[in-house]
Amino acid sequence: MRYIIRLSYDGSAFCGWQIQNNDRTIQGDLEKALQTLTGSPIQVTGAGRTDSEVNAINYIAHFDLPDKVRTEAAQLCYKLNAILPHQITVHEISQSEEEFHARFDARSREYHYFIHFCKDPFCEKFSYRMRHSLDMGRMNEAAAYLLGEHDFRCFEKTGGNNATSICTITEAGWSTYRPTHVELMQYPYNDGDYIVFRIKANRFLRNMVRAIVGSLIEVGRGKRDPEWIKELIDGGSRSDAGTSVPGKGLFFSGAEYK
């Protein structure tokens, strides 16, 4: 019987989603917890990879339970949360059609990347502090070149084994925001101290979002013109693009399904 699981996680203590031999991963902890509860090895398939230290909210995955395992989805959700580490929380488990696939059935995926400019101890863990000012108008002008179907190999981690590097980006842009502690508790701030990049596509390559953000920062600092992003897409390599930003500021923020 196939189940859909919706979860969120703090990726700071993990080497990404995908299971690895010697490193701790989200998938690895989930599969160990499910085996503890069911007594059977259970494989969990996620909506996509996330890199080391990257976080996720409302991440979707699926797994199959053997027929011999009889348990209510709500009870399984409760028990999983009881034994999973505090960095992982399961919001919901529900039965699905047997052919549902968390990765292949996803029509789109979305990420957010958070940046702050002031010294803020309450953002440090989940946001990248920039010590240089950025021109958000220039970065949004550059981000417009990302829209549409393109070969994004210039933003793909070297050595990636994807069959194709063609993706379709439908949304990409920067905006300001105010964190909860600023909004509710009047933490001192200046306009523009907190910005976020939102990007949505049918698929993403390894390290792609972090490389895109690093390249847009080059534009925002005035080191490159906005048209440089188009030049990278048209014929650049990974070594031509900007440096990848740290994973801690990146959140997988949702997936849409057929």
N, C-alpha and C positions, 0 to 999 in steps of 0.2 A: 504494500500500500504506500502511495507517495504522499508526502507532506510538504507544504510550503512553510518556511520559517522566516519571520521578519525580526531583525535584530539590529542593535546599535552597538558600537564599540569604540573604545579609546585605544588607538593603535600604538601609543607611545612605548609600550612594553613588548611589542610584537614585531616580527620581521615580515609584516604583510599578511595578506589573507591566505595565500596558497601554502599548503603543507610542504615542509622541507625536512630533510633528514635530521639535521642537527640544531635547528633553530625553532624557537617558539612562534607559532602562528595562530591566527584566529581559527582557521579551518581545523588545525591540529587539536586545539583545545575543545572545540565543539565535538569532533569525532570521538575524542577520549571520553567526554562527558556522556555522549549517547551510548557508547559501549558500556560504560559503567552502569547506566540505567537499564539497558536492554539485555546485556550479556552477549551481544552479537556485534561484530565489527560493522560500523555504519559509515558509508561514504557520503559526505555533504558536498553539493555542487553549488557554487555561488554565482551571482550575477556578473562578476568580473573580478579581476585581480585588483588588490590595492597594495601599494608599495610599503616598505618598512616605515613605521611610525604614522602612516596615514589613517585617518579616522573614518567612521561611517555612521550615518543615521538612516534608519529604515532600509537597511540592506536586505536583499531578498536572496534566499537560497532554498534548495530542496534536498530531500533525502528519502530513501525508501526504508520501511520497516518490514522485517520478515513477518509472514503470516502468523507465526507462533507468538509474536509479541502483541499482546492485547492491552491497549492503553488508550484512554481518552486524550485528545490533543491538549485540552486545557490542563489536565493533570501532568502531562509530559512537560508542558511549558513551565509549570510551577516547579517541578522537580529539577529541570535543567537550570533554572535561575538559582536554585538552592545550592548547586554544586559548581556552577561556573564562577570564574574569578570576577571581582567587582568591575573589571574593565569591560565585561561583555554582559549585555542584558538582552533577553529574548522578550519581545513585545507580544508575539502571537504565533501560534502554530495552527495550521488548518489543513484539512485533507484536500487534495487536489486531484485532477484528472491524471491518469497514469502517464500521459504523453507530455505533461507540462515540463519545461526545462528552464531553469532559472537564468541560464546564460543565453541559450539560443533563441528563446522566445521574447527576450527583451527588445523592444522597439527603440528605446533610447535610454541613455544614462546621463546623470547630471552630477557635476562637482562644484563645490565652492572652495575658494582659496581666500584666507583671511590675512590681512596685513594691518599692523598698527604702527604709528609713528612716535607716540609718547611712551615714556617708561611706565608700564602698567603690569604689576605683578599678577593680576587676575586674567591677563590675556596671554602671558608668556608661554603657557603650555600648548595652546591651540591656535596660535597666531604668530606670524613672522614679523619681528620688529625691524622696520626699515629706519636707517639713520640718515637717509637722504630724502629730500622732497621728491615727489613724483607729479608729473602733469597728467591728470586723469583724462583730460580731453584728448591728448595725444595718444594715450594708451587705448582709448575707445575707438579712435580713428584707426589705429593699427589693428585692433581686434576685429574690425569689420572685414578685413581681408581674410579672416579665418572662415567666414561663413560660406556654406556650400560644400560640394563634394570635391575633395582634393586628395592628393598624395601627401601625407604628412610625415614622410620618412625623416625629414629634417628635425622632427621633434621626438623621434623614437629612440629609445635606449639602444646603444650599439650592441649588436649581437642578438637582437630580438628575433624570435622565430615565427612571427606572424606570416600567414600565407599572403597577405596583402597589407599594405600600409594606407590604403584608401579609406577615408572616413567622411561622413557627412555631418558637419557642425551646423546646428540650427539656431543656436543662441550663444552669444559670447559678449560679455561687457562688464565694466567696472561700475560700482556705485558706493556711496558712503553709507554707513550704518552706525548704530549706537548699541553697544553691548548692554546686557541686562543690568549690570552693576552701575553703569552710567545712567541708564534710563530710570531705574527705580531708587537708587541710593545716592544720586548726585555726585558720583565720582568725578573729580575735576577733569575737564577735557577742553579741547579746542575743536572747532568745526573742521572736519576732515581728518581727525586723528585716527579714524578707523575706516578702512575700505575693504571691499570684498569683490572678488572676481567670480562670476557665475558662467559656467559653460555647459552646454548640452549637445550631445551627439548620439548617433546611432551606435557608435563603438569608439573605444579609445585604445591607443597603443601604450606599451609599457613606458612609463615616465613622461608621457605626452603632456599632461596638464602642467606638471612642474616645469617642464622645458618651455612651454608656451608662456607661463607666467614669468619665468626668468627672462625670456626674450622681450616681453612687453615692458618689463621693468627697465630694460636697456633703452627703450623708446621713451618711457616716462622720465628718465633721468637726462634725456637730451643727447645721449650718446649715439642714437640711431634715429633715422626718420621713420615715420609710420609705414612708408612704402617698403621698408626693409623686410617687413613680415611677408609681403607678397613675393619679394625676391627669394626669400628662404623657401617658401612653398613651391615656387616655380622651378627651383633648381639647386637649392642649398642642401648641405649635408648636416648631420648632427653637430659636427665640430664648428660649423658656421653659426649656429644658433646660440642663444644665451645660455648661461649656467643654470642648471636646475635649482629651484628654490627648495628649502627644507620641507620634508614631508609633514611636519607637525601642523602646518597651517592648512592642510588639504583635507577636505571632507567629501567622501562619496555621499551624495545627498538624495539619491532616489533613482528609481528605474521605472519605466513604463512598459506595460505588457500588452500584447494583442488582446 
